Amino acid sequence: MSPVKSLVKPERQPDKYRRILGIDSSSTGIAWSLVVDNQLIACDKIRLDKIKDVDKKLSVTYWELLAVLRRHQPDHVFVEKSIFVKNPATARLLSYVVGTVIATCSAHDFEVTDVEPATWKAFFKYKNISTKFVREAKAALGDTEGKKLCDRLRKSQTMRVLVHNYPEAKGTVIETDHDIADSLGLSVFGYDKLNSVLALEISDSIRLDLDELARIGLSL
């Protein structure tokens, strides 16, 4: 059984860590992306949204994730830690799913690290959406459209940076599924930690649609 690693002082070993798998889990699906030598090789999602029974969700998570691990043989797996959600039932289910993901990796001797969302997003210079901006967006667009804009800005930043820096991601599900985009973000973050320091091109104009914000008189 492989122990869960700590990110306190990750040790880069380029010869050892070439294949990095990133996993972004939710109660409705397990998004994953594989980076090999800093190139996107494969990505997909294990669908759980139509499965109501918790035992069945966890069984599907285990067996389908194990198939992914055996097929792609990652040198290390980076898993986003369970996030706080207000609904107790959803929070409990998410913790079960994330726990199953980590246990599946560890039990089959795949090295695994769990990562705080804020930690890996900081690597991409994620820009927080302030309550002040939310108020301004709702005032400019109305409550519904303002909320949609803020949600889109929260979800799209990582995807925009990744598509800009990884041409092979353009035209793939990375551009349409934010969970899969986040799983690629975890893979790239992990590659930087365990293989070599990456110099990604990141700026406000890459992360954000500045023209859209300018048209409605807003700025982050």
C-alpha positions in Angstrom: 0.0 0.0 0.0 1.4 3.4 -1.0 1.1 6.1 1.7 -0.6 9.5 1.1 2.1 12.0 0.5 2.5 15.5 2.0 3.2 18.6 0.0 5.3 20.3 2.7 8.6 19.7 0.9 7.9 17.8 -2.4 11.0 16.3 -3.9 11.5 16.7 -7.7 12.7 13.6 -9.4 12.3 14.1 -13.2 13.3 10.6 -14.1 10.8 9.1 -11.7 7.8 11.4 -12.1 7.0 11.7 -15.8 3.3 10.5 -15.8 1.1 12.6 -13.5 -2.6 12.0 -13.1 -4.9 14.8 -11.7 -8.3 14.0 -10.2 -11.1 16.4 -9.4 -13.9 14.6 -7.6 -17.5 15.6 -7.0 -20.7 13.7 -6.0 -21.7 13.5 -9.6 -18.4 12.5 -11.3 -14.7 11.9 -11.1 -12.8 14.0 -13.6 -9.3 13.0 -14.5 -6.4 14.1 -16.7 -3.0 12.5 -17.5 0.0 14.6 -18.3 3.2 12.9 -19.6 6.3 14.9 -20.0 4.2 18.1 -19.6 1.8 17.2 -22.4 -1.9 16.3 -22.1 -2.3 12.7 -23.1 -5.7 11.7 -22.0 -8.7 13.1 -20.0 -12.2 12.0 -19.2 -14.8 11.7 -16.5 -16.3 8.8 -14.5 -20.0 9.6 -14.5 -21.9 9.2 -11.2 -24.7 11.7 -11.7 -27.4 9.0 -12.6 -26.4 6.7 -9.8 -28.6 7.3 -6.7 -27.4 4.5 -4.4 -24.3 5.6 -2.4 -22.9 2.0 -2.3 -23.2 1.8 -6.1 -21.5 5.2 -6.5 -18.5 4.2 -4.5 -18.3 0.8 -6.2 -18.3 2.5 -9.7 -15.7 5.0 -8.4 -13.5 2.2 -7.3 -13.7 -0.1 -10.3 -13.7 2.5 -13.0 -10.9 4.5 -11.4 -8.8 1.3 -11.0 -9.3 0.7 -14.7 -7.9 4.2 -15.4 -5.0 3.7 -13.1 -4.1 0.3 -14.6 -4.5 1.6 -18.2 -2.4 4.8 -17.8 0.1 3.7 -15.0 0.7 7.2 -13.5 3.9 7.7 -11.5 1.9 9.9 -9.1 -1.7 11.0 -8.6 -2.8 14.4 -7.3 -6.3 14.5 -5.8 -8.2 17.7 -4.8 -9.2 17.6 -1.2 -12.9 17.5 -0.3 -14.3 21.0 -0.2 -16.8 22.5 2.2 -20.3 22.6 1.1 -23.3 23.8 3.1 -25.5 20.8 2.4 -24.6 18.1 5.0 -25.7 15.2 2.9 -23.6 16.4 -0.1 -20.6 17.1 2.1 -20.8 13.6 3.5 -21.1 12.0 0.1 -18.3 14.0 -1.3 -16.0 13.0 1.5 -16.9 9.3 0.8 -16.1 9.7 -2.9 -12.8 11.5 -2.3 -11.9 8.9 0.4 -12.6 6.1 -2.1 -10.5 7.8 -4.8 -7.5 8.1 -2.4 -8.0 4.6 -1.0 -8.1 3.1 -4.5 -4.8 4.7 -5.5 -3.1 3.8 -2.2 -4.3 0.2 -2.0 -3.0 -0.5 -5.5 0.4 1.1 -4.9 -0.1 4.3 -6.9 1.5 7.2 -5.0 -1.1 9.8 -4.2 -1.1 13.4 -2.8 -4.2 15.3 -1.7 -4.2 19.0 -2.4 -6.2 21.9 -1.1 -8.1 23.7 -3.9 -6.6 27.1 -2.9 -3.1 25.6 -3.1 -3.2 24.4 -6.7 -5.3 27.3 -7.9 -2.7 29.7 -6.5 -0.2 28.1 -8.9 -2.4 29.4 -11.7 -2.7 32.9 -10.0 -6.4 32.4 -9.6 -8.2 35.7 -9.0 -10.9 35.6 -6.3 -14.3 37.1 -7.0 -14.9 39.6 -4.2 -18.3 40.3 -2.6 -17.9 43.9 -3.9 -17.5 42.6 -7.5 -20.6 40.4 -7.0 -22.6 43.4 -5.9 -21.4 45.4 -8.8 -22.1 42.6 -11.3 -25.7 42.2 -10.0 -26.3 45.9 -10.1 -25.1 46.1 -13.7 -26.7 42.9 -15.0 -29.5 42.0 -12.5 -29.3 39.3 -9.9 -29.6 36.3 -12.2 -27.2 37.4 -14.9 -24.8 38.9 -12.4 -24.6 35.6 -10.6 -24.1 33.7 -13.9 -21.2 36.1 -14.7 -19.5 35.5 -11.4 -19.9 31.8 -11.6 -18.4 31.8 -15.1 -15.5 33.9 -13.9 -14.8 31.5 -11.0 -15.0 28.4 -13.2 -13.3 29.5 -16.4 -10.0 31.0 -15.2 -8.0 27.7 -15.0 -9.5 26.5 -18.2 -8.5 29.6 -20.1 -4.9 29.5 -18.8 -4.6 25.8 -19.6 -5.9 26.1 -23.2 -3.5 29.0 -23.8 -0.5 27.1 -22.6 -1.4 23.6 -23.8 -2.5 23.8 -27.5 -3.4 20.1 -27.4 -6.3 21.0 -25.0 -8.0 23.3 -27.5 -11.1 21.8 -29.0 -11.3 19.0 -26.3 -13.6 18.6 -23.3 -11.1 20.8 -21.4 -12.9 23.7 -23.0 -16.4 22.5 -22.1 -16.1 20.7 -18.8 -14.7 22.7 -15.9 -14.2 19.6 -13.7 -12.0 18.0 -16.3 -10.2 21.4 -16.8 -9.6 21.4 -13.0 -8.2 17.9 -13.1 -5.7 19.0 -15.8 -4.8 21.9 -13.5 -4.0 19.4 -10.8 -1.9 17.4 -13.2 0.1 20.4 -14.3 0.5 21.6 -10.7 1.8 18.1 -9.8 4.2 18.0 -12.7 5.7 21.3 -11.6 6.1 20.0 -8.0 7.6 16.6 -8.9 9.3 16.9 -12.2 10.4 20.4 -13.3 9.5 24.0 -12.7 7.0 25.2 -15.3 7.0 28.7 -16.8 3.4 29.1 -17.8 2.2 32.3 -19.5 -0.4 33.8 -17.2 -2.0 37.2 -17.2 -5.3 38.9 -16.6 -6.0 38.9 -20.3 -5.5 35.2 -20.4 -7.4 34.3 -17.3 -10.3 36.7 -17.9 -12.4 37.9 -20.8 -11.4 41.6 -20.3 -13.4 42.7 -23.3 -16.6 41.3 -21.8 -15.9 43.0 -18.5 -15.1 46.3 -20.2 -18.4 46.2 -22.1 -20.4 46.1 -18.9 -18.1 48.6 -17.1 -16.6 46.1 -14.6 -13.1 45.1 -13.6 -11.6 42.6 -11.2 
